[in-house]
Amino acid sequence: MENFLRKIKLIEGFSIELTTTKSEFTSALRSHVDEADIDSFFSRAFEAFSSSKNLFIGSVSYNEFKIRKRRRLFDRQFGCAKITGQSRENSGFLIVSGKLIAWNSYIYFWFGFVILLYLLFVAILFSHIDITGTAGVIVIPFLFLHACLMLGIPYLSMRKAIKRLREDLEREFYYIINKPKSNK
């Protein structure tokens, strides 16, 4: 399944090289990530109403992290993409690598429900309407177009979420490492 998701670009690799140490990166990332279980449905329910200023939620340990963007109120993003990754030091540089994932278990439910609904509709259509008539000529292409939209829009939204998360991660990782120190 993972190979198929890689081919349709719903899972991508991620790697970035930073000029910092592993402990500095881990502590900086922890200060910019709110601790939460990102795979739980209940953690997402009221997430948009949180008053935290952190852009990401998830878990960060010394060797690995699992984060995603926080949902915001009135945000149009689908917000399902997450990254699981690890960091390692190599000759004075920190290499942060991981896997960007847009697919989750809720998508199985959505695609299964939509496909079942269309199969049921086609079965009812074939049993009650003469397909050779004008109704069949009009309904079948419309049904096909509607199914493509109902399955294609979530797919395109997940691909856009991967691209947006990659950009946000690169920007945020450089920001938290090169953040100017306050003189207070």
N, C-alpha and C positions, 0 to 999 in steps of 0.2 A: 504494500500500500504506500509506503514511504517513497519508493521509486516513482510510482505513478504521480504522487503529489509533487515530487521534484520536477517531473516532466511538464506538468501544467503550472508550475511556478507558484505553488502554494506553500512550499518549503524551500528555503534558500539558505546557503551558507553565509556566514558573516565573519569578517576578520578585520581588525584594526590594530595598528601599531602605535603605542603611546610612549612618551618619554617620561616615565615615572616608575615608581616601585610598586610592587604588588600590594603592600600594606597601605600605602597612600591612596591607591586607586580604590581598594576595598572600603576604606573608611570614608572616602569622598562619595562613593556610590551609595553606601549605606545611609549617608546623610541626605541623599536626594531620592531615596526610595522608601515608601511607607510599607511596613511589613504587613502582608496579607496573603491569604491563600488565593492565588489567581485562577485556580481551576474550579473553585466552588461557586455555585450559582448564587448562594446567599450573600457572598461577599460583594457581588455585583449589584445587588438589588438597590441599595441606597448609596452606592459609591459616588454618584454625581452630586450628592448633597454634602459631601465632606468639605470641610473648610481648609484642608491641607493645601499648601502651595506646591508640594512635590509633584513632578510631572509623571513619575512612574510609581507603580505598586508591585510588590512581589517579595522575594526573599533573596538575601545576599549573604553568602558565607565567604570564607577566606579563599576557597578554591573555585567556587562556582556560584552562579546566580541564575535566577529565573524571574524575569520581569516583563511587564507590559505597560502600555500607556494607561494612565488614569482616565476614566470617563468623566466628562464635564457636562454640566447642565447645558442644554441646547446645543450640544456638539453634534455635528452631522456625520461624524466618522463612525464607521462600523465598529471599530475598536476591539477586534478579536485577535489581532496579531500579538504574539509574544515571542520572547527570545530566551532560550536556554543556552548558557555559555559558561566558559571557564577562562581563567587568565593564567598566563605563565610568563616568567621572566626569561629573557634570552639576550645575552650580551648587552646589557644596559638598557634594553627596551622591554616594555610590557606588551605582550601580544594577547589581545582579547579576541577570542574566537567563539563562535556559537552557531546556533541554528535558529533562523527566523521561521516561525510556524504560524500560518493563518488558519489552519484547519483545527476544529475542535469537535467534541462529541455532540454538541448541539446542532451542528450542521448535518450530521447523519439524520437526525429527526426531521429537519426542515426538508432535505432532499427526498427522504422517504415519504413524508407526508404529501409533498407536491406530486411526486410520481404516482403514488397511489390514487390521489385525487383525479389526475388526468386519466389514468387507466380506468377508473370507475366511470368517469364522464364519457370516455370513448365507448365503453361497454354499453352504457345506457343509450348513447347515440346510435350505435349499430343495431341495437335491439328495437328501437322505436321509430327510426327514420329511414326512409329509402335513400341510400347513399347516392344513387344515380340521379336523384332529383336535384333541384337548385339549392335546397337547404344543405345538402352534403357538400356541395361545391363551395358554399360560403363558410360553413362552420368548420370544416377540416383545416383549411389554411389559417383561419383565425385562431383556432385552438393550438395549432403548431406554433404560430407566432407568439401567442400568449405563454405557452410553455417555455419557449426559448427565453423570453424576458424573465419569467419567474425563476428560472434556473441560472440564467446568465448574469443577472444583476448581482446576486450574492457572490458569484464567482469573481466578477470584475471588482466588486467592492473589497473582497479579500486580497486580491492582487494589489490593489491600490493601498490597502492597509500595510502590506509587506513593504512596499516602496516607501511609504511615509514613515514607518517605524525605522527603517534603515537610515533615512535622512536624519530623523530625530536622534537616534542613537549616536551617530557620528558627531553631530553638533553638540549633544549633551555631554558625551565623553570628553571631547576637547574642552568644553566649558568647565566641567568640574575639575579637570586637571589644571587648567591655566587660569582659574578663577583668581582675580586680584584679591590679595589679602587686605583686610580692613585694618586701619591703624588705631583701633579703639583700645 
